[in-house]
């Protein structure tokens, strides 16, 4: 079964982004685990898993992406509508445009060799 890049992102990139955003919310902006969980729409236990690198522990070394994750954490904290989806999509587009995440694998390429991209 072929998988879209969004499905691959869901299982691989999304946990890594949540990991980095949760850490930024707590380390850079002083939120506690419960506050970060509310902003991220996850449980405090999930935040704990991210903080201990038991979930989403993919290394992101690109300085621009790290800075953009910090910006996203700040935007999510400040946004009364808590638009995590908008920020996640923004980060995903930046990362995929820079070719920093391995989207092209046999499960995300169609018969013509084209990547199955999300049109969101």
GITAGI-V686343 format. One record per residue. N is the residue number from 1. RES is the residue in three letters. PHI is phi as a letter, one per 20 degrees, with the letter a starting at -180 (* if undefined). Layout:
n: (N,N)
res: (RES,RES)
phi: (PHI,PHI)
This chain:
n: (1,2,3,4,5,6,7,8,9,10,11,12,13,14,15,16,17,18,19,20,21,22,23,24,25,26,27,28,29,30,31,32,33,34,35,36,37,38,39,40,41,42,43,44,45,46,47,48,49,50,51,52,53,54,55,56,57,58,59,60,61,62,63,64,65,66,67,68,69,70,71,72,73,74,75,76,77,78,79,80,81,82,83,84,85,86,87,88,89,90,91,92,93,94,95,96,97,98,99,100,101,102,103,104,105,106,107,108,109,110,111,112,113,114,115,116,117,118,119,120)
res: (UNK,UNK,UNK,UNK,UNK,UNK,UNK,UNK,UNK,UNK,UNK,UNK,UNK,UNK,UNK,UNK,UNK,UNK,UNK,UNK,UNK,UNK,UNK,UNK,UNK,UNK,UNK,UNK,UNK,UNK,UNK,UNK,UNK,UNK,UNK,UNK,UNK,UNK,UNK,UNK,UNK,UNK,UNK,UNK,UNK,UNK,UNK,UNK,UNK,UNK,UNK,UNK,UNK,UNK,UNK,UNK,UNK,UNK,UNK,UNK,UNK,UNK,UNK,UNK,UNK,UNK,UNK,UNK,UNK,UNK,UNK,UNK,UNK,UNK,UNK,UNK,UNK,UNK,UNK,UNK,UNK,UNK,UNK,UNK,UNK,UNK,UNK,UNK,UNK,UNK,UNK,UNK,UNK,UNK,UNK,UNK,UNK,UNK,UNK,UNK,UNK,UNK,UNK,UNK,UNK,UNK,UNK,UNK,UNK,UNK,UNK,UNK,UNK,UNK,UNK,UNK,UNK,UNK,UNK,UNK)
phi: (*,f,d,f,f,f,f,f,f,g,e,d,f,g,f,f,f,f,g,f,f,g,f,f,g,e,f,e,d,m,f,e,f,f,f,f,f,f,f,e,m,c,e,g,f,f,f,g,f,f,f,e,m,e,b,m,e,d,f,d,d,f,f,f,f,g,f,f,f,f,f,f,g,f,f,f,f,f,f,f,e,l,e,f,f,g,f,f,f,f,f,f,f,f,f,f,f,e,m,e,c,f,f,e,c,f,e,c,d,e,f,e,n,e,f,e,e,f,d,f)
